Amino acid sequence: MTTLLDPSSRSLVFAVFSVFVVICLMLCIVTGADEDDRALVRSDSRRLRSWQQGIAMGGDTTTVATVTVLVGMVASFGFDGLGVMLGSLIGVMLLLVLIIEPLRGHASLTAADMLDARGSGGPAVRVSWGLVTLLVCFPLLVVQLVVVGNVAAALIGQPGVRAACIVVIGCVMTALAVSGGIRGTGVVMIAKSAIALPVLVVAAVLVLHRFGGDLGRLLDAAAHGSGTGEAYSRPGGYTGEGWAGAVNRIGQMLGMSMATLAMPAVLMRAIATKSPRGARTVGRWMLGELTLLYGALAVVGVGAAALAGEALREAGPAAQVFTPLMLGRALDSGGVLVAALACVLFLTALAAVVDVTLAAGIALGRDVLGASGKPAGRRPAGKADGAASRWSAALTGALSAAVAVVVADWNLVVVSTLWLAVCGAALAPVLLYALYWPGFTARGALWCLWGATVLSIAALALSPYTSGAPGSIFPEHDFKVWDVTIPGLVTVPAGFLLGWLGSVTDPRRAAGDAPGSDHRRRELDTV
């Protein structure tokens, strides 16, 4: 991968990236937490216009793994990779229809505020929500840093500096998160989208132009280039065949949808929308941006299979993270497009890690460390919350960089599947139950959060992702008990079941004195 860029193109990439980092740091300082520590955790992004908030939320759902691993999946496996994109779009639509408006009406900063306000919260639930949120954010941060570290080392032409790249980039992104707050990182997201989306659209247009705008020719060339033939356009290339393949495909769609609607960074911005009308405007801009983005990524992935499929096969599975760059090389031998796409990868990683680091820091500082002794209800963010969230964000960023260096050679798909599984099975059911089921209790929330989290980890630990396969974490051991690698079909329904079972068996609910029961009765009486 050291020949992706010539020296002049490398200089251009790092010059653009450095300028962008400096500009983002200045924007974060100017527009971010400029008053005191409370500004870090207040919903200051309400000062952004609704369309700007929509673009920022669309950027929250787009990580560097989306632009690299997902495009690589489309290039290598065709149908199954496109299924992941479809699942993500379904999750966005569910978020817009079911979550944004009611969530912003009951929460001041995190979803744990909404659980308190709806009567299914309390200190134990708040701490549990914060810890599970950290378990979702941390693997996501690690994946981003590993991917961008690999790309940076390859572009420099020195694979041995990967660890240094991970540490340096992680420190820069953590500094942006700590200095910017919600509003400052929102500006970073908008700037990233304004650069990344046009570049990806241009790459997609160039692919279509290469094949005369004929999608049939493009798909035929992709099927040939991928080496899978007609199987490229059929399910099973990635998810597998038989009953395990069917469970993987359904679980992939269900898990991706649920995880997308409960992503902590997206929820953080959804809470900050200005009004019901503003929430609808946010939704339109977010959906429009992501529809255009995923359309471009789909064409880029198929184009990579058609134009660089042989090179991808020769490079092996590890080359998936370089798929957009290899397509750029095939389209433009001069290296300008490769340089532009490399900038997109860097900027996407920077923006994603900044926002996820902030969301993790707020969850740790406000929900975990700040939960003791706090009464249930809608708690305004205070100076103590802001200071704790700053230090928590810094600590989270530093730890994620250190862990990313250690696990840089692991199968990143395993780490990505972990955060997706926990987010979709634990956070999403609690969120939906708390918003739409008056009988949901704190016990149901605890059962769902911890039960679904343990089940998700166990399902992956006993799958071929962990052992018994050449690409697993421990290939020399074999303690797998099933062939399912995407357990969403099992874990998501289990999460809903645990939430329901914990609530209906709650003795305080039966006695009518569950926390928030009076609030729920008053709310129902006013309907």
C-alpha positions, 0 to 999 in steps of 0.5 A: 500500500505504500505506492498509493500516493507519490511524494507530492500528493502525500504533501498535499494530503497532509497540508490540507489535513493540517490546515483543516485541524488548525481551522477546526481547533480555532472554530472550537475555541471561538464557538465552543465552551467560551464561558465556563465549564457548563458550556461544554455540556449545555445544549449550546448547539441550539444556537445552530440553525436547524439545517446546520443541526441536520447536517451535523447529525448526518455527519454523526452517523458517518464514521471512517469505518463507514467510508472504508470498511463498508465500501470495502464490503460492497466491493468484496461482497456486493449484495451483503454490503449494500444490505448494511447501508440499507439497514443504516438508512432504515435506522435513520428513518426510525430515528426521525419518526420515533425518537427526535421529537419526543426525546428532545421534550424530555431530556436536557442533554443525555437520554438518561434525563429522559428516563428520569423524566418518564419514570423509569430512571433513577441513580442506578439506571443513570449509571447503567445507561452511562456505562453501557454508553461507554461500552458502545463508544469505546470500541467505536473510537478504537476502530476509528483510530486504528483505521485512520492510523493504518491509512496514515502510515500507508500514505506516509509510506512507513508502516512502522509509524502506525502506532505513532500516527494513532497516538498523535491523531488521537490526541489531536481529536481529543483536544478538539472534543474537550475544547469545542463542546457540543456546539464547537464539534457541531461546526466541525461536523458541518465542515467535514460534511461540506468537504467529504460529501462533494468529493465522494459524489465526484468519485461516484460520478467519475465511476458512472462516467467510466461506464457511460452511465450504464448501471448494467455494465457497471454491475457486470464489471463489478461481478467479474472484478470481485471474482465472485461472478453471479454470487456478487448480486446475491446474498450470502457472500459475507453473511454465509449460507444456510440457516446461519447465513439467514440469521446473519442477514436478518440480524445484520438488518435489524441490528444495524437499524436499531444501533443507528437510532440509538447512537449516543452522539446522534442522540446527544444532538437530537436532544439539542434540536430547537423545537418540534418544527426544528426537529422536522427540519433537522430530519429532512436535512439529515435524511437528504444528506445520508441518502446522497452519501450512501448512494455515492458510497454504493457506487464507489464500492461497486466501482472499486470492485469493477476497476480495482477488484483484482488488486483488492483480492491480491492485497487480501482482507486487510486492504478493505480500509484502502478500497476508496484510495485504490479506486481513486488510483484506478480512476486518476493515475495522477493522484489528485483524486487519491489525495482528495479521498485520503483527505476525506478519510482523515476528516471523517475520522477526525469529526467522528472521533471528536463527537464520539469522544465528547458523547463518551465524556459526557456519559462518564462525567454526567451520568456515571460520576455525577449520578450519586446523590442527584434526584430523579427528574430533568437535571440542568447541566451544571458546572460540576457536570461540565468539569467532570465531562471535560476530564472524562472526555480527555481520559476516554480519548487517551485510553482509546488511543492506547487500546487502539495501539494494542489491538491494531492487528485485530480483526476490526469487524469483531470490534465494530460488531461489538458496539453495534450489537450492544447499542442495538440490543441494550440502548435502543429497546430502553429508549423505545420502551421509555418513550412509548410504554407507560408501564416501563420501569427502572427494573426493566431498564436495568434488566435490558441494559445489563442483560442484553449487554452480557448476551451480546458479548457472550454471543460474539465471544462464542462465535467464529469472530473470536475463535475457530477461524483464520480471521478470528481474534484467537485463531489457534483456539476453537471454543465457538458454539455456533456459526452466527457472526451477526447476532442481532436476530437473537440479541435485539428481541432478547433486549426487548423481552428482558425490558418487558419481563423486568417491568411486568415482574417489578413488585413496585409496579404491581403495588402502584408505587414505582418511581414516576408512576404518579408522573405517568398517571398525571401525563395520561390524565392530561391526554 
